[in-house]
Structures are given as C-alpha cells and as structure tokens.
Amino acid sequence: MTTNRSMPPGVIIPELPYDDVGTAAAWLCQAFGLRERLRIGNHRFQLSFGQGSVVAIERKELGTSSVLVHVDDIDSHYEHKT
C-alpha cells in the first residue's frame, strides 16, 4: 500500500477555514499547544497535537468547512457505502 507522507496524522482531520491563515495557525499553536507540521504557501497549515491534527485553510467562501477521513482500504470503503 502506498503511504501519503504529506497527509497529517489522525483518522478524522477537520479543515478549519480562516481569513488570515497564518495568524490563525500561530494562535492555534499558542492557545492550544499545537505544532506546525507542514505549511503550503500562505493558504494551508497542517497542525498536529499528539496523534491528531487539524488543518487551517484559507477561507474561500462563508459557511464552508471540510473533514478529511483516513480509511485503510478505499475500495472496501466505497463498496460499504454503496
């Protein structure tokens, strides 16, 4: 199985939208003890805490957010869904 090393740790990873991602990431690290894991430009910061992660992303429109979910086998997961 291929491993995506750029994917942050955790099974469920919320993506939190912010207008100023850099300021938000710095605040999340200071306020909650998260650690910057990966920065992609100025629009995406992966932040880790123990075995979990959150991703601060640039807000594209109001009221949107997303969640990343790790699955062991995407084909089996897809079959389970249908």
C-alpha positions in Angstrom: 0.0 0.0 0.0 1.3 3.5 -0.9 1.6 5.9 2.0 0.9 9.6 1.6 3.6 11.2 3.8 2.1 14.7 3.3 -1.2 13.6 5.0 -1.3 14.7 8.6 -1.7 12.1 11.4 -5.1 11.1 12.7 -8.2 9.3 11.5 -10.5 12.4 11.3 -8.9 15.7 10.4 -11.0 18.9 10.4 -10.1 21.6 8.0 -10.8 25.0 9.6 -11.3 28.0 7.3 -9.8 31.3 8.3 -9.4 34.7 6.5 -5.8 35.0 7.8 -4.5 31.5 7.9 -1.0 32.5 9.2 -2.4 34.4 12.2 -4.9 31.6 12.9 -2.2 28.9 12.8 0.0 30.9 15.2 -2.9 31.5 17.6 -3.9 27.8 17.5 -0.3 26.8 18.3 0.0 29.3 21.1 -3.5 28.8 22.6 -3.8 25.0 22.4 -0.2 23.8 22.1 -0.5 22.5 18.5 2.7 22.2 16.5 3.1 23.3 12.9 3.7 20.1 10.8 3.5 21.4 7.2 2.9 24.8 5.6 1.8 25.0 2.0 2.2 28.5 0.7 0.2 31.0 2.8 -3.1 29.2 2.4 -2.7 25.9 4.3 -1.1 24.9 7.6 -1.2 21.4 9.0 -1.1 21.5 12.8 -0.5 18.4 14.9 -1.2 17.6 18.6 -0.3 14.1 19.7 -1.8 11.6 17.3 -4.3 14.1 15.9 -4.3 17.0 13.5 -6.2 20.0 12.3 -5.7 21.9 9.0 -6.1 25.7 8.9 -7.1 26.6 5.4 -7.8 29.8 3.5 -11.5 30.7 3.6 -12.9 30.6 0.1 -16.5 31.4 1.0 -18.5 31.8 4.1 -20.0 28.8 5.9 -17.8 26.1 4.3 -15.5 23.6 6.0 -14.5 20.1 5.4 -13.3 16.9 7.2 -10.5 14.6 6.0 -11.1 10.9 6.9 -8.4 8.3 6.7 -9.5 4.8 5.5 -7.4 1.7 5.4 -8.8 0.5 2.1 -10.6 2.9 -0.2 -12.1 0.2 -2.4 -13.7 -1.6 0.6 -14.8 1.7 2.0 -16.5 2.6 -1.3 -18.2 -0.8 -1.5 -19.5 -0.5 2.1 -21.1 2.9 1.1 -23.0 1.6 -1.9 
